[in-house]
Amino acid sequence: MHYRYYKIQIRSFFRQIIIGIKNLIKWAPTIWRDRDFDHAFLEYMISEDAVTNWDTAEGQKALKALKICITILERRNNSFYVDLVDDDMSFKQLDMIYNVEARDEKILGALIGKYISWWWD
């Protein structure tokens, strides 16, 4: 009984190693290309050093969208929505704050989806 149990455990262990190696191979290109697009990167994209052409009408729309995204991300990073909550608030007021946060999330997703290719340098 014990021999069979250990045989199954060893077989399972080697399967997990094989699956892990396959996952490393599968995801290696994605991990290699991954970059940290943080606040400094967003500020760079707005600066004149970026090669994106902000002078065109479409460029101005993309720049405005980028600034809106930065504002929303700063709100999320700085607990803006949580700081609006007060102990004396009604459920209606709390619901309004929740709706503003949900709206901002939708706007952020829509703008990223629409302008992400514009922002790539």
Residue frames as a rotation matrix with the C-alpha (Angstrom) as fourth column:
MET 1
0.564 0.826 0.000 0.00
0.826 -0.564 0.000 0.00
0.000 0.000 -1.000 0.00
HIS 2
0.540 -0.419 -0.730 2.72
0.110 -0.825 0.555 2.48
-0.834 -0.380 -0.399 0.93
TYR 3
-0.530 -0.778 0.337 4.80
0.417 0.106 0.903 1.61
-0.738 0.619 0.268 -2.12
ARG 4
-0.188 0.554 0.811 1.88
0.972 -0.014 0.235 2.34
0.141 0.832 -0.536 -4.43
TYR 5
0.779 0.485 -0.397 1.10
0.572 -0.809 0.134 5.62
-0.256 -0.332 -0.908 -2.66
TYR 6
0.170 -0.816 -0.553 4.70
0.018 -0.558 0.829 6.83
-0.985 -0.150 -0.080 -3.00
LYS 7
-0.584 -0.340 0.737 4.81
0.682 0.287 0.672 5.72
-0.440 0.896 0.065 -6.63
ILE 8
0.326 0.797 0.508 1.75
0.922 -0.386 0.013 7.88
0.207 0.464 -0.861 -7.36
GLN 9
0.784 -0.064 -0.617 3.25
0.271 -0.859 0.434 10.81
-0.558 -0.508 -0.656 -5.44
ILE 10
-0.272 -0.959 -0.081 6.54
0.205 -0.140 0.969 10.57
-0.940 0.247 0.235 -7.35
ARG 11
-0.429 0.199 0.881 4.70
0.901 0.156 0.404 10.36
-0.058 0.967 -0.246 -10.69
SER 12
0.676 0.736 0.042 2.59
0.735 -0.677 0.042 13.38
0.059 0.002 -0.998 -9.74
PHE 13
0.439 -0.612 -0.658 5.72
0.181 -0.657 0.732 15.30
-0.880 -0.440 -0.178 -8.70
PHE 14
-0.618 -0.729 0.294 7.39
0.407 0.023 0.913 14.72
-0.673 0.684 0.283 -12.07
ARG 15
-0.029 0.693 0.720 4.20
0.983 -0.109 0.145 15.66
0.179 0.712 -0.679 -13.92
GLN 16
0.821 0.341 -0.459 4.12
0.472 -0.857 0.206 18.95
-0.323 -0.386 -0.864 -12.02
ILE 17
-0.068 -0.921 -0.384 7.74
0.131 -0.390 0.911 19.62
-0.989 0.012 0.147 -12.96
ILE 18
-0.644 -0.132 0.754 6.98
0.728 0.198 0.657 18.93
-0.236 0.971 -0.031 -16.63
ILE 19
0.415 0.861 0.295 3.90
0.892 -0.448 0.053 21.17
0.178 0.241 -0.954 -16.53
GLY 20
0.647 -0.225 -0.729 5.98
0.283 -0.816 0.503 23.90
-0.709 -0.532 -0.464 -14.84
ILE 21
-0.480 -0.876 0.032 8.69
0.287 -0.123 0.950 23.70
-0.829 0.465 0.311 -17.49
LYS 22
-0.366 0.437 0.822 6.08
0.923 0.062 0.379 23.85
0.115 0.897 -0.426 -20.26
ASN 23
0.720 0.665 -0.199 4.54
0.691 -0.715 0.108 26.91
-0.070 -0.215 -0.974 -18.62
LEU 24
0.206 -0.737 -0.644 7.94
0.180 -0.618 0.765 28.59
-0.962 -0.273 0.005 -18.38
ILE 25
-0.735 -0.469 0.491 8.54
0.521 0.074 0.851 27.97
-0.435 0.880 0.190 -22.07
LYS 26
-0.018 0.842 0.540 5.03
0.975 -0.106 0.197 29.11
0.223 0.529 -0.819 -22.98
TRP 27
0.850 0.483 -0.211 5.14
0.526 -0.802 0.283 32.33
-0.033 -0.352 -0.935 -20.93
ALA 28
-0.011 -0.957 -0.290 8.83
0.808 -0.180 0.561 33.22
-0.589 -0.228 0.775 -21.35
PRO 29
-0.541 -0.214 0.814 8.26
0.739 -0.583 0.337 35.59
0.402 0.784 0.473 -24.32
THR 30
0.480 0.793 0.375 5.48
0.424 -0.584 0.692 37.40
0.768 -0.173 -0.617 -22.45
ILE 31
0.774 -0.254 -0.580 7.58
0.553 -0.176 0.815 37.76
-0.309 -0.951 0.004 -19.32
TRP 32
-0.259 -0.948 0.182 10.58
0.912 -0.178 0.370 38.90
-0.318 0.262 0.911 -21.36
ARG 33
-0.455 0.139 0.880 8.57
0.576 -0.707 0.410 41.69
0.679 0.693 0.242 -23.07
ASP 34
0.548 0.743 -0.385 6.85
0.765 -0.259 0.590 42.78
0.339 -0.617 -0.710 -19.85
ARG 35
-0.597 -0.682 0.423 7.73
0.420 -0.715 -0.559 46.29
0.684 -0.156 0.713 -18.70
ASP 36
-0.282 0.439 -0.853 6.70
0.905 -0.172 -0.388 48.34
-0.317 -0.882 -0.349 -15.71
PHE 37
-0.414 0.232 0.880 4.52
0.491 -0.757 0.431 51.09
0.766 0.610 0.200 -17.13
ASP 38
-0.139 0.278 -0.951 4.27
0.972 -0.144 -0.184 53.21
-0.188 -0.950 -0.250 -14.01
HIS 39
0.722 0.497 -0.481 3.62
0.480 -0.861 -0.169 56.87
-0.498 -0.109 -0.860 -13.36
ALA 40
-0.058 -0.834 -0.548 7.08
-0.156 -0.535 0.830 57.87
-0.986 0.134 -0.099 -14.62
PHE 41
-0.724 -0.145 0.675 6.41
0.572 0.421 0.704 56.15
-0.386 0.895 -0.221 -17.93
LEU 42
0.285 0.912 0.295 3.11
0.955 -0.241 -0.175 57.99
-0.089 0.332 -0.939 -18.29
GLU 43
0.614 -0.131 -0.779 4.81
0.098 -0.966 0.239 61.31
-0.784 -0.223 -0.580 -17.58
TYR 44
-0.537 -0.843 0.037 7.42
0.067 0.001 0.998 60.47
-0.841 0.538 0.056 -20.20
MET 45
-0.395 0.450 0.801 4.69
0.903 0.350 0.249 59.82
-0.168 0.821 -0.545 -22.76
ILE 46
0.717 0.676 -0.169 3.27
0.650 -0.737 -0.188 63.30
-0.252 0.025 -0.967 -22.14
SER 47
0.197 -0.727 -0.658 6.68
0.073 -0.659 0.749 64.96
-0.978 -0.195 -0.076 -22.38
GLU 48
0.701 0.011 -0.713 8.15
-0.643 -0.422 -0.639 66.25
-0.308 0.906 -0.289 -25.61
ASP 49
-0.395 -0.911 0.119 10.82
-0.795 0.403 0.454 63.51
-0.461 0.085 -0.883 -25.51
ALA 50
-0.087 0.440 0.894 8.29
0.177 0.890 -0.421 60.90
-0.980 0.122 -0.155 -26.63
VAL 51
-0.931 -0.364 0.004 8.21
0.047 -0.110 0.993 60.30
-0.361 0.925 0.120 -30.36
THR 52
-0.210 0.935 0.286 4.40
0.928 0.283 -0.243 60.25
-0.308 0.214 -0.927 -30.50
ASN 53
-0.829 -0.030 0.559 2.98
0.338 -0.823 0.457 63.07
0.446 0.568 0.692 -32.62
TRP 54
-0.406 0.682 -0.609 0.74
0.785 -0.081 -0.614 64.97
-0.468 -0.727 -0.503 -30.18
ASP 55
-0.815 -0.006 -0.580 0.25
-0.134 -0.971 0.198 67.87
-0.564 0.239 0.790 -32.63
THR 56
-0.829 0.550 -0.101 -2.41
0.002 0.185 0.983 66.20
0.559 0.815 -0.154 -34.76
ALA 57
-0.116 0.887 0.447 -6.09
-0.857 -0.317 0.406 66.27
0.502 -0.336 0.797 -33.84
GLU 58
0.665 0.325 -0.672 -6.04
-0.065 0.922 0.381 62.55
0.744 -0.209 0.635 -33.07
GLY 59
-0.304 -0.870 -0.388 -2.84
0.511 0.194 -0.837 63.04
0.804 -0.453 0.386 -31.07
GLN 60
-0.696 0.125 0.708 -4.53
-0.512 -0.777 -0.367 65.73
0.504 -0.618 0.604 -28.98
LYS 61
0.447 0.894 0.011 -7.43
-0.713 0.349 0.608 63.34
0.540 -0.280 0.794 -28.26
ALA 62
0.457 -0.358 -0.814 -4.97
0.372 0.908 -0.190 60.61
0.808 -0.217 0.548 -27.29
LEU 63
-0.657 -0.734 0.171 -3.07
0.207 -0.394 -0.896 63.02
0.725 -0.553 0.411 -25.03
LYS 64
-0.296 0.653 0.697 -6.28
-0.844 -0.521 0.129 64.16
0.447 -0.550 0.705 -23.31
ALA 65
0.698 0.553 -0.454 -7.29
-0.334 0.813 0.477 60.52
0.633 -0.181 0.753 -22.83
LEU 66
-0.023 -0.810 -0.586 -3.86
0.498 0.499 -0.710 59.76
0.867 -0.308 0.392 -21.34
LYS 67
-0.772 -0.242 0.587 -4.21
-0.281 -0.699 -0.658 62.62
0.570 -0.673 0.472 -18.85
ILE 68
0.224 0.920 0.321 -7.67
-0.870 0.041 0.491 61.36
0.439 -0.390 0.810 -17.84
CYS 69
0.621 -0.058 -0.782 -6.25
0.128 0.991 0.028 57.87
0.773 -0.118 0.623 -17.33
ILE 70
-0.504 -0.860 -0.087 -3.45
0.312 -0.087 -0.946 59.27
0.805 -0.504 0.312 -15.19
THR 71
-0.491 0.396 0.776 -5.98
-0.742 -0.656 -0.135 61.13
0.455 -0.642 0.617 -13.04
ILE 72
0.614 0.777 -0.138 -8.10
-0.619 0.583 0.526 58.02
0.489 -0.238 0.839 -12.55
LEU 73
0.359 -0.561 -0.746 -5.05
0.410 0.813 -0.414 55.89
0.839 -0.157 0.522 -11.74
GLU 74
-0.709 -0.596 0.378 -3.83
-0.039 -0.501 -0.864 58.48
0.704 -0.628 0.332 -9.24
ARG 75
0.000 0.800 0.601 -7.25
-0.907 -0.253 0.337 58.46
0.421 -0.545 0.725 -7.60
ARG 76
0.799 0.303 -0.519 -7.10
-0.159 0.939 0.304 54.67
0.580 -0.161 0.799 -7.26
ASN 77
-0.005 -0.913 -0.408 -3.51
0.483 0.355 -0.800 54.73
0.876 -0.201 0.439 -6.02
ASN 78
-0.815 -0.353 0.460 -4.17
-0.117 -0.676 -0.727 57.45
0.568 -0.647 0.509 -3.42
SER 79
-0.660 0.615 -0.433 -7.38
0.751 0.520 -0.407 55.93
-0.025 -0.594 -0.804 -1.98
PHE 80
-0.940 0.294 0.172 -9.41
-0.242 -0.931 0.272 58.86
0.240 0.214 0.947 -3.31
TYR 81
-0.159 0.957 -0.241 -12.71
-0.246 0.197 0.949 56.97
0.956 0.210 0.204 -3.20
VAL 82
-0.003 0.090 -0.996 -12.11
0.810 0.584 0.050 55.54
0.586 -0.807 -0.075 0.27
ASP 83
-0.843 -0.405 -0.354 -11.22
0.537 -0.678 -0.502 58.97
-0.037 -0.613 0.789 1.64
LEU 84
-0.676 0.665 0.317 -14.60
-0.348 -0.668 0.658 60.29
0.649 0.335 0.683 0.48
VAL 85
0.084 0.734 -0.674 -16.40
0.384 0.600 0.702 57.90
0.919 -0.318 -0.232 2.81
ASP 86
-0.631 -0.149 0.761 -17.51
-0.576 -0.567 -0.589 59.32
0.520 -0.810 0.272 6.15
ASP 87
-0.957 0.223 -0.184 -19.11
0.289 0.756 -0.587 57.50
0.009 -0.615 -0.789 9.08
ASP 88
-0.478 0.808 -0.344 -22.20
-0.019 -0.401 -0.916 59.74
-0.878 -0.431 0.207 8.94
MET 89
-0.783 0.139 -0.606 -22.98
-0.620 -0.245 0.745 59.06
-0.045 0.960 0.278 5.28
SER 90
0.247 0.916 0.315 -26.25
-0.685 0.395 -0.612 57.62
-0.686 -0.064 0.725 4.13
PHE 91
-0.035 -0.198 0.980 -26.47
0.395 0.898 0.195 54.55
-0.918 0.394 0.047 1.94
LYS 92
0.859 0.400 0.318 -27.46
0.452 -0.306 -0.838 56.80
-0.238 0.864 -0.444 -0.94
GLN 93
0.724 -0.658 -0.204 -24.26
-0.667 -0.744 0.031 58.84
-0.172 0.114 -0.978 -0.58
LEU 94
-0.114 -0.764 0.636 -22.16
-0.403 0.620 0.673 55.67
-0.908 -0.179 -0.378 -0.29
ASP 95
0.316 0.331 0.889 -23.86
0.618 0.639 -0.458 54.32
-0.720 0.694 -0.003 -3.40
MET 96
0.992 0.024 -0.122 -23.02
-0.065 -0.737 -0.672 57.55
-0.106 0.675 -0.730 -5.26
ILE 97
0.237 -0.971 0.009 -19.32
-0.841 -0.201 0.503 57.16
-0.486 -0.127 -0.864 -4.36
TYR 98
-0.161 -0.239 0.958 -19.41
0.100 0.961 0.256 53.54
-0.982 0.137 -0.131 -5.49
ASN 99
0.693 0.510 0.510 -21.04
0.555 0.074 -0.828 54.60
-0.460 0.857 -0.232 -8.77
VAL 100
0.807 -0.483 -0.340 -18.37
-0.566 -0.796 -0.213 57.28
-0.168 0.365 -0.916 -9.37
GLU 101
-0.152 -0.903 0.401 -15.63
-0.640 0.399 0.656 54.68
-0.753 -0.157 -0.639 -8.83
ALA 102
0.017 0.238 0.971 -17.38
0.466 0.857 -0.218 52.20
-0.885 0.457 -0.096 -11.14
ARG 103
0.942 0.337 -0.008 -17.82
0.173 -0.505 -0.845 54.92
-0.289 0.795 -0.534 -13.77
ASP 104
0.449 -0.855 -0.260 -14.14
-0.821 -0.509 0.257 55.84
-0.352 0.099 -0.931 -13.56
GLU 105
-0.273 -0.526 0.805 -13.20
-0.175 0.850 0.496 52.17
-0.946 -0.006 -0.324 -14.02
LYS 106
0.446 0.517 0.731 -15.35
0.635 0.392 -0.666 51.95
-0.631 0.761 -0.153 -17.15
ILE 107
0.953 -0.137 -0.271 -13.88
-0.263 -0.820 -0.509 55.17
-0.153 0.556 -0.817 -18.53
LEU 108
0.098 -0.986 0.135 -10.35
-0.758 0.014 0.652 53.95
-0.645 -0.166 -0.746 -17.81
GLY 109
-0.175 -0.116 0.978 -10.98
0.253 0.954 0.159 50.64
-0.951 0.275 -0.138 -19.55
ALA 110
0.739 0.539 0.404 -12.59
0.533 -0.101 -0.840 52.30
-0.412 0.836 -0.361 -22.57
LEU 111
0.822 -0.466 -0.328 -9.80
-0.539 -0.822 -0.182 54.86
-0.185 0.327 -0.927 -22.98
ILE 112
-0.153 -0.897 0.415 -7.06
-0.552 0.426 0.717 52.28
-0.819 -0.119 -0.561 -22.61
GLY 113
0.051 0.256 0.965 -8.80
0.512 0.823 -0.245 50.06
-0.857 0.507 -0.089 -25.13
LYS 114
0.893 0.408 0.188 -9.19
0.371 -0.435 -0.820 52.87
-0.253 0.803 -0.540 -27.62
TYR 115
0.857 -0.515 0.008 -5.81
-0.471 -0.790 -0.392 54.64
0.209 0.332 -0.920 -27.33
ILE 116
0.685 -0.627 0.372 -3.32
-0.031 0.484 0.874 52.02
-0.728 -0.610 0.312 -26.21
SER 117
0.401 -0.559 0.725 -1.72
0.903 0.373 -0.212 51.74
-0.152 0.740 0.655 -29.65
TRP 118
0.722 -0.111 0.683 -1.30
0.167 -0.930 -0.328 55.55
0.671 0.350 -0.653 -29.70
TRP 119
0.839 -0.332 0.432 0.55
-0.542 -0.437 0.717 55.52
-0.050 -0.836 -0.547 -26.39
TRP 120
0.705 -0.631 0.323 3.04
0.507 0.767 0.392 52.84
-0.495 -0.113 0.861 -27.37
ASP 121
0.526 -0.610 -0.592 6.37
-0.570 -0.770 0.287 54.43
-0.631 0.186 -0.753 -28.11
